[in-house]
């Protein structure tokens, strides 16, 4: 990579390795671009690193006729067109195989535009007409050294989200932070509190969603970036986040199906459901149970306090409910495992089995529902022995299990018809009692259920 001097013709490389820098891979012909258009940002960086994606995300800067160019391309290819910012002249063209953004060049020259960017590795431009790279800040040298170096401290101060973004990109690329850049981030860290919660959350989510993000999440906390947004996080809780990654790997070895469920997307309605095999990998946008587990580790133990913190970070109702469920039911497993005071090391047994009766297991699953994978992985991280929690995992993975997945033997209509009783609150109480009795193995058939209902009604009289 060192031979790619500024302005060097890179045709032989772009045609064979750097797909994003090869116009043949784009969803439109380069002929529709003016000669002054440059590809910039992450797509150039990733192409130079040999990182490829099936879905292209291209960003172009133009000195003039930005919206006109985007609209013309969209009209010709019958693609989607979105005017993102009329004042700053930013438009987007959406193709099935990729998204192409066009933005007005900031400043009188391309170099002036690049000088306003966050890190040197993101300040490399490519001109498809001449097939040349423009790298005035020596970003390719930083690519070679695998480090993130700021363009200037003023640029970080201008948009403080870039402070946290440095850690996300370091995790994403497997890079280090250049020492002066990290020192500047520590200096400016208090400014992050000014940023909109939604933007902060987006960067946090990436760090929470991948194993590679965990050490950088810890580093961001140590450098003072997270105290305003995660005020209850401690060195201990960040160690637990690391143990959650460890627990997930352990579960993948012992129960791959259950481990796959950790990557299942959250959804409205957190009732008890069996986890489907997850095809997607965790990403910044994937709100899954593993991410829920890590987020729960960084909250206060009190669900009400956690809810307040998460609302400030603009998490959704479903995400807040999931985290609070983890915090509410984690103590059930810890107490049942005999854990108290300081948690023992991961996998050190407290009791060979959880001290939970069938009745207690039934109510546990009724309360925890689909959040069980997150509760389980956090419990293991806290020291609940895997062997002790394995029976609950087996129940959760068994669709017909009457404790984890109770299926009604009969309906309220059946009760009203067979027992000649009117609709009312008593019907719900009878159905709940029947479900519990079945979970405890006291009844098995519809006849047993009706007989139990008769006995309960008789006792009410």
C-alpha positions in Angstrom: 0.0 0.0 0.0 3.0 2.3 0.5 3.5 2.6 -3.3 0.1 4.3 -3.7 1.5 7.8 -3.7 -0.8 10.8 -4.0 -2.4 10.9 -7.5 -0.9 7.6 -8.6 -2.9 5.7 -11.2 -4.4 2.8 -9.4 -6.2 1.1 -12.3 -4.6 -2.3 -12.0 -5.6 -2.5 -8.4 -9.2 -1.2 -8.7 -10.0 -3.7 -11.4 -8.9 -6.7 -9.5 -9.3 -6.1 -5.8 -11.0 -2.9 -4.8 -14.6 -3.4 -5.8 -16.0 -0.2 -4.4 -13.3 1.7 -6.4 -14.2 -0.1 -9.6 -17.1 1.7 -11.4 -18.0 -1.7 -13.0 -19.4 -2.7 -9.6 -21.6 0.4 -9.2 -25.3 0.4 -10.0 -25.0 3.2 -12.5 -22.5 4.2 -15.2 -19.7 6.5 -14.4 -20.6 8.5 -17.5 -23.4 10.1 -15.5 -20.9 11.7 -13.1 -19.2 15.0 -13.8 -15.4 14.9 -14.0 -15.3 16.9 -10.7 -17.1 14.1 -8.7 -15.1 12.2 -6.1 -15.9 9.1 -4.1 -15.1 9.7 -0.5 -15.4 8.3 3.0 -15.8 4.8 4.3 -16.3 3.1 0.9 -12.8 4.3 -0.2 -11.3 3.3 3.1 -12.8 -0.1 3.1 -11.9 -0.8 -0.5 -8.3 0.1 0.2 -8.4 -2.3 3.2 -9.9 -5.1 1.0 -13.2 -5.0 3.0 -16.1 -5.7 0.7 -19.9 -5.7 1.1 -22.6 -7.1 -1.1 -24.6 -3.9 -0.5 -22.7 -0.8 -1.7 -22.8 2.4 0.3 -21.2 5.1 -1.9 -20.7 8.8 -1.0 -19.8 11.4 -3.6 -18.9 15.0 -3.2 -19.4 17.5 -6.1 -18.6 21.2 -6.3 -21.9 22.0 -8.1 -25.1 20.6 -9.5 -25.4 18.0 -6.8 -29.2 17.5 -6.6 -29.5 17.8 -10.4 -26.9 15.0 -10.9 -28.6 12.7 -8.3 -32.1 13.3 -9.7 -30.9 12.7 -13.3 -29.3 9.4 -12.3 -32.4 8.3 -10.4 -34.7 9.2 -13.2 -32.6 7.4 -15.8 -32.3 4.2 -13.8 -35.8 4.4 -12.3 -34.2 4.3 -8.8 -35.4 5.9 -5.6 -34.6 9.6 -5.0 -34.5 11.3 -1.6 -33.6 15.0 -1.0 -31.9 14.6 2.4 -30.9 18.3 2.9 -32.0 21.0 0.5 -30.0 23.7 2.2 -26.7 21.8 2.3 -27.5 20.1 -1.1 -27.4 16.4 -0.1 -29.4 13.9 -2.0 -29.7 10.1 -2.1 -30.3 7.6 -4.9 -31.5 4.2 -3.8 -30.8 1.1 -5.9 -31.7 -2.5 -5.1 -27.9 -3.3 -4.7 -26.8 -0.1 -3.0 -27.3 3.4 -1.8 -25.5 6.4 -3.4 -25.3 9.7 -1.6 -24.4 13.0 -3.3 -23.2 16.0 -1.2 -22.1 19.5 -1.9 -18.4 19.9 -1.5 -17.7 21.9 1.7 -15.2 24.7 1.0 -13.7 26.0 -2.3 -11.6 22.9 -3.0 -11.8 19.2 -2.5 -8.8 19.4 -0.1 -10.7 21.9 2.0 -13.6 19.5 2.1 -11.3 16.6 3.2 -9.7 18.8 5.9 -13.1 19.1 7.6 -13.5 15.3 8.1 -13.0 13.3 11.3 -10.1 10.9 10.7 -7.4 10.7 8.0 -8.5 7.2 6.9 -11.9 8.7 6.0 -10.3 11.7 4.1 -9.2 9.8 1.0 -10.9 10.6 -2.3 -11.2 8.7 -5.5 -11.9 10.2 -8.9 -13.5 7.5 -11.2 -13.0 9.6 -14.3 -9.2 9.7 -14.0 -8.9 6.6 -11.8 -6.8 8.4 -9.3 -6.7 8.7 -5.5 -6.3 12.0 -3.8 -4.9 11.7 -0.2 -3.6 15.0 1.0 -3.6 13.9 4.7 -1.7 10.6 4.2 -4.6 8.5 5.3 -3.3 5.5 3.5 -0.2 5.6 5.7 -2.6 5.3 8.7 -4.4 2.5 7.0 -1.1 0.7 6.6 -0.3 1.3 10.3 -3.9 0.3 11.2 -4.6 3.4 13.3 -7.2 6.1 13.5 -5.7 9.6 13.5 -7.8 12.8 13.8 -7.6 15.4 11.1 -7.7 18.1 13.8 -9.0 18.5 17.3 -11.2 21.3 16.0 -13.0 18.8 13.8 -13.7 16.6 16.8 -14.9 19.5 18.8 -17.2 20.6 16.0 -19.1 17.3 16.2 -18.4 15.6 19.5 -20.1 12.4 18.3 -16.9 11.8 16.5 -15.3 11.2 19.9 -17.4 8.0 20.4 -17.3 7.1 16.7 -13.5 6.7 17.0 -14.0 3.8 19.3 -16.7 2.3 17.1 -14.6 2.5 14.0 -11.5 1.1 15.9 -13.6 -1.9 16.8 -15.1 -2.2 13.3 -11.7 -2.0 11.6 -9.5 -3.7 14.2 -7.5 -0.5 14.5 -5.8 1.3 17.3 -6.1 5.0 18.3 -3.2 7.2 17.5 -2.0 8.5 21.0 -2.5 12.2 20.3 -6.0 11.5 19.0 -6.9 9.5 22.1 -5.5 12.2 24.3 -7.7 14.8 22.5 -10.7 12.6 22.9 -10.1 12.4 26.7 -9.8 16.2 26.8 -13.1 16.7 24.9 -15.0 13.8 26.4 -17.4 16.1 28.4 -18.7 17.5 25.1 -20.4 14.2 24.3 -23.3 15.0 26.6 -24.4 17.7 24.2 -25.1 15.2 21.4 -28.6 14.0 20.6 -29.3 10.7 22.5 -30.3 8.9 19.3 -26.9 9.5 17.8 -25.1 8.4 20.9 -27.2 5.3 21.1 -26.4 4.3 17.6 -22.7 4.2 18.3 -23.2 2.4 21.6 -25.3 -0.2 19.9 -22.4 -1.3 17.7 -20.0 -1.6 20.6 -22.6 -3.7 22.4 -23.5 -5.9 19.5 -20.1 -7.4 18.8 -17.4 -9.1 20.8 -14.8 -6.9 19.1 -16.7 -3.9 20.5 -16.4 -4.9 24.2 -12.8 -3.8 24.8 -13.5 -0.5 23.1 -16.6 0.0 25.1 -14.4 -0.4 28.2 -11.8 2.0 26.8 -14.5 4.6 26.0 -15.6 4.4 29.6 -12.1 4.6 31.0 -11.5 7.7 28.7 -14.6 9.4 30.3 -17.0 9.3 27.3 -19.8 7.2 28.8 -20.3 8.7 32.3 -23.1 11.1 31.2 -25.0 8.4 29.3 -24.3 5.3 31.4 -23.8 6.8 34.9 -24.3 3.5 36.6 -21.6 1.7 34.7 -18.6 0.6 36.7 -15.4 -1.3 36.2 -17.1 -4.3 37.6 -20.1 -4.0 35.2 -17.8 -3.7 32.2 -16.0 -6.9 33.3 -19.5 -8.5 33.3 -20.0 -7.4 29.7 -16.8 -9.2 28.8 -18.0 -12.3 30.7 -21.3 -12.1 28.8 -19.2 -12.6 25.6 -17.5 -15.5 27.3 -20.8 -17.0 28.4 -22.2 -16.7 24.9 -19.2 -18.7 23.5 -19.6 -21.3 26.2 -23.3 -21.7 25.4 -22.4 -22.0 21.7 -20.3 -25.0 22.6 -22.8 -26.7 24.8 -26.1 -25.6 23.3 -25.7 -24.1 19.8 -29.4 -23.8 19.2 -29.9 -21.8 22.3 -26.8 -19.7 21.6 -28.2 -18.8 18.2 -31.3 -17.5 19.9 -29.2 -14.8 21.6 -29.0 -13.2 18.2 -32.7 -13.2 17.6 -34.2 -9.7 17.0 -36.3 -8.1 19.7 -39.9 -7.6 18.7 -43.1 -6.1 20.2 -44.8 -8.4 22.6 -42.3 -10.2 24.8 -44.4 -13.2 25.5 -42.8 -16.7 25.9 -41.7 -17.9 22.5 -39.2 -20.5 21.3 -36.1 -18.8 19.7 -35.8 -19.3 15.9 -32.4 -20.0 14.5 -30.8 -16.7 13.9 -29.4 -16.2 10.4 -28.1 -12.7 11.0 -25.0 -11.7 12.8 -25.0 -9.0 15.3 -24.5 -5.6 13.9 -25.0 -2.0 14.9 -28.7 -2.2 13.9 -29.4 -5.7 15.3 -31.3 -5.3 18.6 -30.9 -8.8 19.9 -30.8 -10.6 23.3 -27.0 -10.6 23.6 -27.0 -6.9 23.2 -29.9 -6.7 25.7 -27.8 -8.7 28.2 -24.8 -6.4 27.9 -26.9 -3.3 28.2 -28.5 -4.7 31.3 -25.0 -5.2 32.9 -24.4 -1.5 32.6 -27.5 -0.4 34.4 -28.4 0.0 38.1 -29.9 -3.1 39.7 -33.2 -1.2 40.2 -35.4 -1.6 37.1 -37.0 1.7 37.7 -33.7 3.5 37.6 -32.6 1.5 34.6 -35.8 2.5 32.8 -35.2 6.2 33.5 -31.6 5.9 32.1 -32.7 4.1 29.0 -35.5 6.5 28.3 -32.9 9.3 28.3 -30.9 7.3 25.7 -34.1 7.0 23.6 -34.3 3.3 23.6 -37.6 1.9 22.5 -40.3 0.6 24.9 -39.6 -3.0 23.8 -35.8 -2.6 24.5 -36.4 -1.0 27.9 -38.9 -3.7 28.8 -36.4 -6.4 27.9 -33.5 -4.9 29.9 -35.8 -4.4 32.9 -37.0 -8.0 32.7 -33.3 -9.1 32.9 -32.8 -7.0 36.0 -36.0 -8.2 37.6 -35.4 -12.0 37.1 -31.7 -12.3 37.4 -31.9 -12.3 41.2 -34.3 -15.3 41.0 -31.6 -17.4 39.4 -28.8 -16.0 41.6 -30.8 -16.8 44.7 -31.7 -20.3 43.4 -28.1 -21.0 42.7 -27.1 -19.9 46.2 -25.1 -16.9 45.2 -24.7 -14.1 47.7 -22.2 -11.4 48.3 -19.3 -11.4 45.9 -20.0 -13.5 42.8 -17.9 -16.6 42.4 -15.8 -17.0 39.2 -17.6 -18.1 36.0 -18.7 -21.7 36.2 -17.7 -22.3 39.8 -20.6 -24.3 41.2 -22.6 -23.1 44.1 -25.3 -25.8 44.0 -25.5 -28.6 41.4 -29.1 -27.7 40.8 -31.2 -24.5 41.0 -33.4 -24.5 44.1 -36.6 -23.8 42.1 -39.7 -25.9 42.4 -41.9 -26.6 39.4 -44.3 -23.9 40.6 -41.4 -21.4 40.9 -40.1 -22.4 37.5 -43.6 -21.9 36.0 -43.9 -18.4 37.3 -40.3 -17.6 36.4 -41.0 -18.5 32.7 -44.4 -16.7 32.8 -42.6 -13.6 33.9 -39.4 -13.8 31.8 -40.9 -14.9 28.5 -38.9 -14.5 25.4 -36.2 -12.6 27.3 -34.9 -15.8 28.9 -31.8 -16.1 26.6 -30.7 -12.7 27.9 -31.4 -13.5 31.5 -29.6 -16.9 31.1 -26.4 -15.5 29.6 -26.2 -12.7 32.2 -26.8 -15.2 35.0 -23.9 -17.4 33.8 -21.7 -14.3 33.6 -22.7 -13.5 37.2 -21.6 -17.0 38.3 -24.6 -19.2 38.0 -23.2 -22.6 37.0 -24.0 -23.6 33.5 -24.9 -27.1 34.7 -27.4 -25.7 37.1 -29.1 -23.5 34.5 -29.0 -26.2 31.8 -32.4 -27.8 32.8 -34.1 -24.4 32.3 -32.5 -24.1 28.9 -33.7 -27.5 28.0 -37.3 -26.6 29.0 -37.1 -23.4 27.0 -36.0 -25.3 23.9 -38.8 -27.9 24.2 -42.0 -26.5 22.6 -44.3 -28.9 24.4 -42.8 -28.3 27.9 -45.7 -27.5 30.2 -43.5 -25.4 32.5 -41.8 -23.1 30.0 -44.4 -23.2 27.2 -47.8 -24.0 28.8 -50.5 -24.9 26.2 -54.1 -24.6 27.5 -55.9 -27.9 28.0 -59.2 -26.0 27.5 -60.6 -22.5 27.0 -62.8 -20.3 28.9 -65.7 -21.2 26.6 -65.1 -24.9 27.5 -65.3 -24.1 31.2 -68.5 -22.1 30.8 -70.1 -24.8 28.7 -69.2 -27.8 30.8 -69.5 -26.3 34.2 -72.5 -24.0 33.4 -70.9 -20.9 34.8 -71.1 -17.3 33.4 -68.3 -15.3 32.1 -66.3 -13.3 34.7 -63.1 -13.0 36.6 -63.5 -16.5 38.0 -62.8 -18.0 34.5 -59.4 -16.4 34.4 -58.5 -17.7 37.8 -59.6 -21.2 36.9 -57.5 -21.2 33.7 -54.5 -20.0 35.6 -55.0 -22.7 38.3 -55.3 -25.4 35.6 -52.1 -24.3 33.8 -50.2 -24.3 37.1 -51.5 -27.7 38.1 -50.5 -29.1 34.7 -47.0 -27.6 35.0 -46.7 -29.3 38.4 -47.7 -32.7 36.9 -51.0 -32.8 39.0 -53.2 -33.1 35.9 -52.8 -34.3 32.4 -56.1 -34.5 30.5 -59.1 -32.3 29.8 -61.1 -34.4 32.2 -58.5 -33.8 34.9 -58.8 -30.1 34.2 -62.6 -30.0 34.5 -62.5 -32.0 37.7 -60.0 -29.6 39.2 -62.1 -26.6 38.1 -65.2 -28.2 39.8 -63.2 -28.7 43.0 -62.1 -25.1 43.0 -65.6 -23.8 42.4 -66.9 -26.0 45.2 -64.3 -24.6 47.5 -65.5 -21.1 46.7 -69.0 -21.8 47.8 
